[in-house]
Structure formats: structure tokens, C-alpha cells
Amino acid sequence: MRVALLLCLVAAAHAVPPLYARDGLCPTEAEVQDPERLLRCTGYDWGCPGVKKCCQVGELQVCVDPVPVQHAVQRPMHLVKNLTEEEFITMRLRETRDFLQKLERYSTPPLEKITVVEPDTIRWCVSSPCQMKKCQRMVNEFTYKSQLTPKKIWSCVKAESQEQCMFWIERGWADIMTTRGEEVYVANTTFKLEPIAYEKTIKPQEQEVLPLKHYQNVTFALKMSHQIAPMTWSEIRDKTTCHAGADFPASFKAPVCRLIAEEVINKTGDYAESVADFVEESCVPGILNKTYNKNMTYPMNLVSLCEKDQLKYSGVEGSLKCLRSGKGQVTFVDHKIVKKLMMDENERTTTWLSARARASHLTRPSLRDTTCHVGHVANPTVFIARNNTEVKKVEIKDLLRKILSLYSTTNPEIELNIFDSSVYECEPCSWTGKRTNKDLIFLEESTTLKIIDPSKVYAEKFFQSFNTCVQLQPKPRAKICVTTVEKYNSCLAFKDIAEKFMKVKDVAWGCVLANSSLECMQAVHNNTADLFQADPVETFIAGKEMLLEPLMSVHKNFSISPNHTFTRTLAVIKASSLSQFEEIMRTPEDQPKYIKDLWKLKTCHAGLKNVSSFHNPIGWLLSNGTIPRIGSVFESINRYFKSSCLPDVSDQDIWMKDLLLGHEHNWGYPTLNMYNFTGQDWLLWNTPATWNYLTYNRKAARSLNLAKLVELQKLNLTNPLLETVPEDISSLHISSSVKVALNSIIPCSSNFSPYILSPPVP
């Protein structure tokens, strides 16, 4: 059923009208100036605004003005671009792959929403329950009560996120939505939606400032007038900066992307890594959160100005406080804040604008001066699907004009007002406690909707800057996995130092705290970490089970040679013990002597934790067949040697953490992968095979609840060997064979008790 549904979705995704090219031809590369600054496209003319065409210029696909031809006609896209049949198929496969990737990430609407809808239906997509309340009132008003003509059937669809709304509109499962900030860029580039209108705040009798027309926020760089620098953008290098927060694109991402596009900031990683290398210190509240710092490797200097006071210096007022306190030498605010500052005489004298070529006073002409504009954020924008018919596009735009005239100045207590959200009752935010009935669908500060002229480029500088940031490649990552808090703090200290040195800071350093070395191996194996320090046992497990590669080894002063990265285990025997080997006694002194009958010896080991004294020699003797494999490691030792002394064998904590004793090389489970075992599973797999009658389905509780095992036995769910377990658990005794095996292995441990049967309660 799922396969059938997927095939239907894929078919529906491509059941769209053929894509045709716009009139005109592509110019030659010589005729295109500065293609790096042009809007990117993905092979289709409809991905470009107005009458522009999508053309190949060098290695880039960009939107350019077409070269007119005498008899321009509509031609299929693959013919216009002179694609071969193979290239055309490749292009279609790429589109299908893109669709399937989005389908995996964003679920589809209910099945009834995917089916073909009536042509007079307009579905408004929202992404929160509070938006849904306002949307339902809007569509009821638009459908049944208003003077909107032509009449349409308006409805609401709720997605889990704005990106899911974009996907649904792209696929034809919804029709219209509003976006803000970076969402405008994502809708236009990732989902190929078409902007048709934008919100604007214009007071009565106020005219739009042309350079600010398409932008909700135009960013300016502010400095205190008593500071000599930074007078220009390039002088911000090695200075301290204040920002309203990572979630304020006008204060952080927009100006950073613009400065990178202007080549003021060098491209040394993604946008956050690049600006971190450009400035000395910053205060960007929230930038180290997982939402933005996805690899958790961003440099600490992004918040070092306000690391413990991020909340205090967050928001526009917080960034201004950061500047005025002297912590930062420059901050970034939008033109609305600049207008407010201009109204204050004190601010006009104490605050300057840092511009491309020179500093400027806070004056009204500076608002129009584009050399002072250091960033742009597009206005909240209304989007629809690009593959709508021209008739439907014109129809929706006309309806938006009528909605604006009918519902933009009404009293919200009595009638619908599309810009008001206060009348809708919604649950407050569970995290911050703030009200959520604010700026629903449309911004409350907005006063009008402006229809976008399709023949002109919309918010060009915004898209140019964000195009630059999207194409940046992050630094190569090196996340170090550690298993203790002390090591984690040491890792953070190393990261802080490494980010200050040339070459070393070309790598994005990070730290991961795991519960065990096994989890560190798994983290490196799963690419959530990159490095971890391993002892010999962990090195063996990491290489054999996780297929990890050793990178470097510690060179100790007593190493035999500079490249000597291992130790040798030697067996030492008392001369008096050689008397029992007659063959050795008869061998001349200048001849090598071999002990073939090791089973006659008593062995001493430095402890269960000592790899060179126990793991290596016993593992080698087991693997080469000297010690016959009979049951567990300890049973094999018991049956082979006369007796052995193995300290620490009764320490449960050591058993729980020993990786090698649970490995197939010693235990005889050739198909068992141990890398996904943690905690209690290790207790089970590190027990001798003869004790398996205490387990059920290869699982064991920390205290090995025998009473529970008896209950399972009564239900015939346990091993038949449990049939002999008595009702009274206290009368259970260890078998004599187990006692003999244990006692012969550890004659030097007088206080040993078989922990497998009665471990201490944690």
C-alpha cells in the first residue's frame, strides 16, 4: 500500500503542464557582467522573476535579461538549452530525487487533500494552532460573508512547519501562504514558489523610500562617535561586535552575508565561522544553540562578549546596551531603529553610522544612502505555486487587493482585520510564557499589501546576499568524543585555544560527552563525532567492530624506536620450575628452549585490567590453539593450567567495562557484533558460558532477579535448565563445577564471592 501511494505521489508530482521557455535567447558570457551577483536559478525560466531567462554563464545558472529575437516562439525548455536526451533524463531524475527527499522530510497532507480539488478552491496553509484559529475566521469571512468576487471556496490546511507548507504548495496540495525573514529565501529558492505580494508599514501621507521599498529591514552598522574605528566596514576586522541574536536576521545573518558578498569578510567557512574569524569577539545570543550550531562546533568568540549574560544583551535593546556599555565597538540595527534614534538629539550626537567608505552622521539622507546599507531582509511575502495558470495568478492578486480594501482598517473587536491578532485566544508559549496570539499570518505592524510586479526583480539584494551564504562550505569538522566531565572540560579548553591559532583554527573543533568508550566508537562510526582517544583494548574493538582507523599514537620516552607504537608481552618463569620439564633440562645452554607443556604451570597475572598481563597472552594462546577452547575463557584457563591467580576478577565494575572479554575472539560468538551493547547487556555477555542458565533471552537485570526468572519458567518461557530452580530462591546454591572453576582460577583471592549470582544493589 505504501509503495502504491508513493508511486501515485511521484506520478502526481510530475503531472504538471510542460515547462516552456520564455521569449528570447540567452546572451553570451561576454555580455553578462558580474554573474556572481545575479540571482541563481535551476534550469527553468519560471525560476526567474519577470521576463528574465535562466541561462548558463560559465559554471553558474543565473537569471539574465533575454536577447530579443525577431520571431521568438515558445519552445520546450530542453530544446532551448540544447540538452541531449540523456541530459534531459538526468534533469528529470534529479527533480524526482529532490521530490523524494522532500517527501521523506515533510509528510503529505491527509489523502483527501491530495486528490484533485475544485478549480474555485483556494487553500491557505498555516503552521500553528493559533494561526489556524485566525485562518478559519478569515476563510469563513472570505467565502460566505464578504463582497469578494469572483466567489471562491476558501479553506485552511495546517502543516507542522513553514517548510512543510512550502512543500505542499509546490506539489499543489495547498495554494497560498505568508513567509517572513529567511523563509522568503527558502520559499523562492528551495521550493520554487512565486512571490505575489508583500506586507508594508506605511503611515498616512508617507511615501516609500525607494531603496527600502522591498525590504522589511535594511541594516545599518552603528558605532559610538567617540570611537575612532570602525569608520568603514573593512575596519570592523578584529573589532568587537554586538548583535540582537541569531534569530534576528537583520542584526546578524543579513549583514554578515552582505559583507561576505562584498568581500569584506573572507570566506573561511560558513557565514558564522567566517565572521568569527573576521572579528575579535562578538555577542550573538543563541548562536551556539543546536538550531543554528548544528555540528556544535561554532567558535566560542561568537558569544565571548556576553557568554553568561546572553539574555541581558539579546534583542534590539540588548544589542544597543552592549554597544553603549563599551563591550562592543559596533552593532547592527535596522532602519526603523535608526529612525527612532534620529528623533533623539543625544543619540544623533553620540552615534554614527559605519559605511562602506566612510562614517556618517545619523541624518535622514543617510537612510537613502546605499553605501550605508549593510544588509537587507525582504518584507513578509505572500507566495503561491509557480505552475499556476496566469489566469489564476491574476485572480489571486485581484482578490488580495480586495481583501486589503475590505479588511485592513476595520475595528477588530467587531469585524475581521487581517493585520490584528489580539482578539484570538491562544495558549502562551510553554518555554517563555509569552503570548502566541501575535503577528498571526500577517504582522500587526503592517498596514498594507503591495502586489509584486512580475516584470521587476523582487528584493534583489536580499537574494544576492543569501545566495552567497548558501554556497559557503563549512570548515572541516573535528569533534572529539570523551567519557568524563573532566575530559570534556579539558576538551573545551583545548577548543578555545585552538580557535586562536592560525592553521589550527581552519578546523571546526567540537567536543562530545558520551557515557562510555563504546558510545564514543559508535559516535565516530555514525559520524556524530570524529576523534576519540582509545586504550589498546578499545583500539582493537574500534578497528574490528567499527572499522575505524588509527590516526596517531603517543610516543613515550622508553619506546624502542620513534615509530614503535606497541608493547611486547614476555612470560617469566622461575628457574626452579624448569625442573619438571626434562626436555628443557637436557637442551644445551646455547640452544633455544621451548616449553610445550604449559598446562603443567601455575600462572600469575597482574590483574583483569592489565592488557599485557592477561588479555594479550591469554587471547594469543587461545587463538593459536595452545589453550583449547572449552566453554568460556575462564573455563578454558581452568582446564588447561594447574591453577591461576587473577586479581580483580570479582570486581563487578571492571567486568561491566571490559570490552574485550565480551568479544568473539575470546568468547566464541563469531557472528555477534558487540558495538551496540551498553549497560546491562555487557553484564550478560561478559559472563562465562556455563552461567547462561541464569539468563532469559540473552537479557539480564542488574540484580539478576531470580524470582522473575522462576515466574518465566512457570510460563515455559525460560531455558529448560531452570526447571531445577527451587521455589525458595534463598535455597539456591552454586553448582560444584562452577565453584571448582572459580576457585581454581583465583586461589589468591580469599574474599571472592561469585558476583554474577549476588551483585551489590546500586
N, C-alpha and C positions, 0 to 999 in steps of 0.2 A: 504494500500500500504506500509506504514511504517513497519507494523508488518510483512508483507511478506518479505520485504527487510531485516529486522533484522533476521528472521528465515533463510534466504538464507545466510546471513553473518555468522551466527553461524554454519550452516552446512558446509560452505566453510572453516571456521576456523579449523574444525576438520577433514576435508577431506584430511588428510596427511597420508603418509605411516606409518604403525605400528612402534612403537618405540621399538627397540630391545636393549638388554643389551650387553655390551662389554664382551669379553672373561675374564674368571677368576671369582674368588669368593671374597666376602668381607672378610677382616681379622677380627679376634676377637677384642674386645675392648682392651684387654691387649696388642695386637700387634700394636696398634695405639698410637703413642706418641704425646702428646700436641695437641689434636684435636681442641682446641680453636684457634690455629694459622693457621689451614688448611682452604682452600678455601671452602666456603659454596656451596651447590647445592640444588636442589628442587625435588629430587626423580628420575631424569633421568641421565643416564650415559653421554648422549650427552651434559649435562650441565657442564661437567668437561673437562679440557684440555687433549690432548694426549690420552693415553690409561687408564687414571685413571677412577675409578668407583665411583658412588655416593652411599655411604654406611651410614647406621645408626650407630653412635657411641654415646652411651648414649642418650641424648636428641637432639643431633646435627646430621644433614645430611651434610657430608663433602666428599670432593674428596680425595681418597686414592689410592695407588698402589694396584692392584688386587693380590690375591694369585693365582698362576697358578694351573690349574687342568690338569689332563692327557688328557682328551678328552673334552676340553671346546667347547661348541656349542653356537650358537645364540639362546637366549630364550627370550620370551616376558618379558617386564620389571616387570609386576605384578606377574609373576611366580618366577622370580629371587628374589624378595623381599618378597615372600611368603604372598602376600596380599590376603585377603579374597575378595569374590565378593563384599561385602558391602564396604570394604576399597577401592577397585578399582573404584567403582561407586562414592564414596566420592571424590576421587582424580580427576576424570573427571569432577565432578560438580565444584570443586574448580578451575579447569582450565577454565571452562565455565564462572564462576563468574569473574575471572580475565580478561577474554576476554571482557565481557560486561562492566566492569568498565573502561577498556581502550577505548572501543568503545564510551562510553559516554564522555570521556575526550578528545579523539583525533578523529576528524571526519575522514571519509573514503575518498579515492580519488574519482574522478568522476567515475560514474558507469562503463564506458567503460574500465577504468584501472583495475577494479576488475575482469573482465572476464578473462578467460584463455588466456594467451599470447603465441606467438610463442616460441618454445624452444630456438631459437637462439637470443632472445632479452635479453639485459641487461639494466635495468633501474637504472640510477644514481639519488639518491634522494638528494636534496638540500633544504635549508630553508630560503633563502633570494633572493630578485630580483637580487642583484648583483652577487651572486653565480650562479644564473640561466644563466646570460649572459656568464660567463666563461664555465659553463657546456654545453651550447648549442654549443659553439665553439669546445669544446672537443669531444662531441659525433659526430658532423659533420666530424671532422677530423678522428676519430676512425672508422667511418662507411664507408666513401667514399674515403678518400684521403690517408690513411696510409697503411703501409705494414703489419698491424696487421693480423695475421692468427691464427686460423681459423676466417673467416669473421663472424661478429655479427651485429645485428641491435641494435645500442646504442641509448638510448633516455634519456631524463631528466624528472623527476617529481618534482614538488615543493610542499613542505609541509609548514605549518605555524611555525613549530619549529623542533628542532633536535629530540625531543622525539616522535613527530608525524612521522618523517622519520623512527625511530626505530620500531614503531608500524607497519608501512606499510611493512617494510622488514620482520618483524616477521610473518605477516599474508600472505606474498607472493605477496604484491601489489607493491613492489619495490625490488631491488636486492642488491644494494651496496651503501655505504655512508662512509664519513670520520667523525671522532669524536676527541675531544680534552678534556684534563683535566678530570673533573668528569664525562663528557659524556661517557668516556671509561668505567667507572664502571657501569653506568646506562645501557648502551647498553648490557653489558655482563651479568648483574645480573637480572635486571628488565625485559628486553626484550629477554634474552637468545640468543643474536646474537653471531656469531663466529668471532673472530679476525683473519684476514688472513695476514695482513701486517702492518708495522708501518713506519712512517717517521723518518729520522735521519739526523742530520747535521754532516757530516764527511768531513773534508778538505782533499785535495790530500795528499797522503803518510801518512795520520794519521790513527792510529789503534784505534779501540774501546776499551775503558776501560771496562773490563768485568763487574765490579759491577754497571756500569752506562748504560749497554747495552740496556735494555728495557725501560729506563726512560728518558723522556724529561727533567725533573728536579729532581735532588737529592738535598734535602735541608740540609743546614748546619746552625748551630747556631753560630753567631758571637758575640763577646764581645770585649770591649776595653782592651788592655793589661795592662793598669794602674789600672784596677779594680781587686780586689781580687776575687770577685764572680760575676757571677756564673761560676765556673770551670767545673762543671758537670751538666747534665740535671736536676738531682734532686735538685740542688741548685738554679734553676730558680724559685722555690717556693718563693712566697712573694716578688719577684723582679718585675721590670717594663720591659715590652716587646714592641717592635716595629714590625709592620707588614706592608707589601706593600698594603694590602687591603683585604676585604672579597672576592673580585673577583680574588685574586691571590692564588690559592690553594697551590702552592709551598711554599708560605710565611705564610699561616695561617692554612687551614684545614688539609693539609697533615702532617705537623709536629705535630699538636695537636693530630690528630688521632693516629699517631705513638707513641707519649708519653703516650696516654691513653692505647694503646695496650701493651706498655712496663710497664704499671702500675706505671709510674712516676707521672702521673696525675690521681687523684681519679675520679671515675665515680659518679658525683653528679648531673647530668642532661644530656642534650645533649652536643655535643662537645663544643659549645660556652659557655654554662653555667658552664661546668666542668673547662674549662681553666680560666674563670672569677673567680672561687673560688680558683684556684691554684695560680694565680699571684696577685700582689697588684694592679697594674694599667697597662693598655695597650693602644696602639694606633692601632686600626684596622679600618681604614677608610671604611665607608659604611656598617659596620656590623649591625647597628641599622636600616637600610633601610628595608622596607617591604619584599624585595626579600629574605632576609636571616632571618630577625627577624619577622617571620610570625605572632606570637602572640603579638608582640610589648611589650615583657616582658624581653628582654635581659638586664643584668646588665649594669649600666652606666659606670662602671670601664673599660669596653671594649674600650671606646673612651676617657676616662677622661684625658689621657696624651695629647690629641690633639683635644678636643671636638670642639673648634672654628677654628682649623687650619687643618681639615682633608684633604682638597685639597692640602695644602702645604706639608704634610707628606705622601701623597699617592704615590703609585708606588715604584719601587725598589730604585730609588734615594731618594725618600722621606723617606723610612724606614731607609736608611743609614744616612740621615741627622738627623733623630730622634735619632739614636744611638750616632752619633758624637757630637750632641748638649748636650748630657748628660741627655736628657729626659728619654731615655730607657737604660737599662743595657744589653739588649741582643736583637738582631734582627735575622730574619730568611731569608736567601737568597739561591738561587740555585747554583749549581756547576759552571755554566757559569760565574756568578758574582765573585765567589771565584777565578776562573782562571784569571779574569781581575785584581782582587786585588793583586794576586800573582805577576803580572807584575810590580807593583808599590812598590819600596823599602820602602817608608814611610808607606804604608799600611801593608806591611809584618811585620814591627816592632811595629805598633800601634794596630793591630787587631789580635785576637786569635780566635780559634775555641773551642767552648764548646762541649765536647764529653760525651759519656755515663759514662766513669770512670775518665777521666782527661782532662784538657785543652791541646790544641795542637797548634803549630805554623802554619802559612799559608805556607805549603810546598806541593810539588806535591805528595809525598806519602800519604798525608792526604786525597787526593781525592779517593784513593783506600781503605782507612781505613774505614770499615763499622761501626766502633764504633763512627765515626763522622757523619754518615748519619742519620739525624733525621726525614727525610720524603722523600717520593717518589711520583712522578706524572708520569704516563705512557706516552709514546710517543703518538703523534697523530696517531690514529689507524684506519685502514680500516676494516669495518665489512660487513659480509654477513649473510644470514639466516643459521641456523644450519641444517635445514632439507633439504638443497640442496643435491643432489646426489654427491658422491665422484668424479664422472667424471666432474661434473660442477665446483666443488670446485677447482680441479686441473687445469681446463681450465681457470678459472678466475685468478688464481695465475700466470699462464704462460702469460696471457695477460698483467697483471700488470708489469711483468718483461720486456716484450717487450715495453710497454708504457714508462717505465723508460729509456730504452736504446734509444728510438726514440725521446722523448720529455723532457728530463731533462736538457740538456745542450745547447739547441738551442737558437738562438737570438730571444727574444720575440717580437721585432719590426717587424720581418719578418715571423717567424713561431710560432707555438704553443709551449709554455713552461709551463709545468704543475705547476711549482713552482713560476711562475711570475703572479702578479695580477695588475701591474701598468698600463697595456695597456687597461684596461676595464673602461669605463666611467660610474660612478655611482653617485647618489645624495649623498652629505655629510650627516652625522648624524644630524638630526634635533635638538638634545639636545646639543651635544658638538661641532658640526661644523667640526669634524674630518672626514677625507676621509674614505669611506667604501670599497674602492677597495684595500683592504689589506688582505693578508692571505686568499684568496678565495679558498675554498675546501682544498688546501694544504698550509702549511706555507711557506712564502717566504724564511725563513732562512734554510729550509730543502734542502738537496742535493741528497738524495737517498731514496728508499723504500726497506725495508728489509722484506722478506717473513718470516712469523712466522712458526716455526717447530711445527706441532701439537702434536708431542710426548713430548714436553717440556712445562713446565709451563710458561706462559707469565706474566710478571710484577707481580710476586707473592707477593712481599712486599707491593706494591700499593693496591692490592685487600685485603690483610690481614688487613691493617690499616683501609681502608674504611669500611670493614665488621664490624670492631669494632665500628666505629662511627654510622653506620646504626642501630645497635642493641641497642644503647643507648636510654633510655626513658627520655623525658624532665621532668623538675620539675613540681609538681602540680601547676596549674595556679591560680592566684587571681587578676583579673583585676577589678579595682574599677571604677564605672561609676559616673561621676559628671556632673553638668549642668551649671557651671560658670567657667570663666577663672581663677578666684581667687581660687576656689576649685581645679581646675586642677593643678595649680602651687603648691598648698599645697600637693596634691597627689604625685606629682613628688618629692617634698622634703621628704615626708614620704618614698617613694620608695628608694631614695638614702640612707636614714638612715637605713631602714630595711635590705638592702643588705650588711650591715656591721656587723650584729649581728648573732651569731650562732643560730641555730634552725630557727630563723625568716627568714634567707636567704635560708632555704630549700624550700621555696615557691617562685615561679616566680611572682613578683609583677608587675602590669601594671596599666595604667590609661587610661580612655576613656572619651572624652569630647562629650557630647550629647546636643541637643538643649532643651530638656525638660525631666522631670522625667518620662514621658510616654515612651520616647525613651530609657531611661535607663532600664525601665522594659522590654521593647521589646528586648534590647540587652542581658539582662540576660536570658530571655526566649529563645532567639535564640542562646545562647552560644557564643556570641561575647563579653560578659562581665560576671563577676561572682558575684559582690557585688555592692550594692548601698544603700545609706542612704535614708530612707523614713520617712515622717511625718505620722500621723495617717490615713489621707485620702489616701495617696499613698500606705500605708501598706495594706489597705482594697482592693484597686484596684489590687495591685500586687498579693495578695493571691487569690482573687476571679476570676479575669480575666486571670492572667498569671500563676497561680498555683505555685507561688514562695513561698519559706519557709522562715520564720523569723529566723535569726541566733543569734542575740544578741540585747539587749536593753540597753539604757542608764539608769543608776541608779542615781537618783537625791537625794540630801540630805534630801528633805522633803517627800520622798516616805514613805508609811505606813510601809512596810516591805522590807527586802532585795530582795525578788522576785516580788515585786509589780511593774508591768510594764504598768499600765494603770491608768487613772484618772476617777473619778465619776462626773457626772453632777447632780446637785441639783437644783430644782426650788424654788425660793424665792418669797414670796408673802407678801404684806403689810397686817398687821393685820386689817386695816380698810376695806380692800377689802373682808374680810371674811364675812362681814355683809350681803352680798347678798346671802349667802348660809345658809339657815335656818337650814338644817340638821346638818351642822357642828357646828352651834351655840348651838344646843341642845345636842351635844355629850359631855359627861363628860370629864374633863381635862385629866383623866388617861386613856382614850381610844383613839386609833388611829383615825385620822380624814381623810376622803377621799373626794377629790373634783371630783365629777363625771361630772359636767357640766363645763368643761374647756372652752367651747365655749363662756361663759359669760365674759371671761377675755380679757384684753388688754395685749399683750406680748411685751417685750423689749429684744433685742438681742445685744450682743457685736459687731456684725458685720458679714458680709458674710464670712470672713476669719476665724472666730473663730469656730473651730470644736465643742468644748464643749458647746458653747452657741447656735449654730444653727444646724449644721449637725446632731450631735448625738441626741439631744432631738426631733427635728422635724422628723428625719428619724425614730426614735423609735416609735413616736406617729403615724406616717403614716403606719409603718409596722405592728403594733399590732391592727390597725383598729380604734384607738381612733379618729384620724382625718380621715374622709372619703376621699378616693382618688377621686377627681373630677378634671380632667384636669391635669394641671401642679402642681408642688409643691406650687408655689405662689398662684395659684387659689384656691388650697385646703386650704391654710392658710387663704386666704381672706374670703372664705366662712365659715370657722369654727370660727375663733376668731373675736372679735369685731373689732379690728384693731391691727396693729403690727408696730414696729419700727425696721427696718433692715438696718443699715448704710452700706455703700459701695456697695449697690446693683446696683447703677448707674455707677460703675467703670468698664469700659469695660475690662481693663487689668485683673481684678480679675475674671470676667466671663470667659475669654479666658483660664485661667489657672486652674480653679476649675474642678477637675476630678470627684468629687463625684456627683455634680449636674447633670452631664450627665449620671449617672449610672442608670441602670434599677431599682435599689432598690427605687429610688425616681421618676423616670420618667415613669415607666410602659412599658418598652420595654424588655420583658423577654428573647427575643432571640437575642438581639443586643450585639455584642462584641465591646467594645469601645477601645481596646488596639491599634488598627491600625489607630486611628484618630489623626491627628495633625493639628495645624494651624486653617484654616478656618472651618474645619469640627466641631471643638469644638464650634465655634460661633453658628453654626446651632443647634447642639444637646443640647446646654445649653440655648436655648430659650424656653419659655413656649409654650405648645402645641397649644394654641389659636392663636399664631402668625405664624403658619405654612403656612398661605396663602401668606406670603412674600417669600416663598422658592419655588424652582423648582427642582424636582427630588432629594430632600434632599441635595442640594448643595447651598451654598451662597457665594457671593463675599464679600470682606472686606467691601465695601461700600454699599452692597446690592443694586446693580444697578437696580432700579425700571424701568427705561426706557427700559432696556434689557428684563425685565420680561414682560412688555407690548408688546414688539415685539414678544416674545414667545407666549403670549396669543393670538395674532392675528393669529398665525400659529396653534392655537388649541393645543399647546404643554404644556400649564400650567393648573393648577388646575382651575376648573370652577369658583371658588370664585374670580378669578382675572377678571372675566368678568365685575365686577363693578368698576374696576380701571379706572379713567378718563384718557383722552389723555394728559391733562395737569398735570404733576406729582406734580407741586407746589401746586395744589389744593387738593392733597390727605391729608386726616385727619385721626387721630387715632380714632377708634371706641370708643364710650362712655363706652362700657363694659370693654374695655381694660384700659381706663383711670381710671374708678372706681376701678378696681382691683389693679392697680399700686398705686393709691393714698391712698387706704386703708391700703396697706402693709407698706408704708413708709411715714406716716404723719410727721415724724421728719426731712424729707429732703426737704427743701424749694426750692433748686435749681435743683431738679431732672428733667431730660428730658429722654424720652424713647430712649435709645441709639440704640436699635435694628432698629429703623427707620432712625436715623440720626447719625451714629457713626462718630467720628472725622476721617479725612483723614490722614493716616500715612505719 
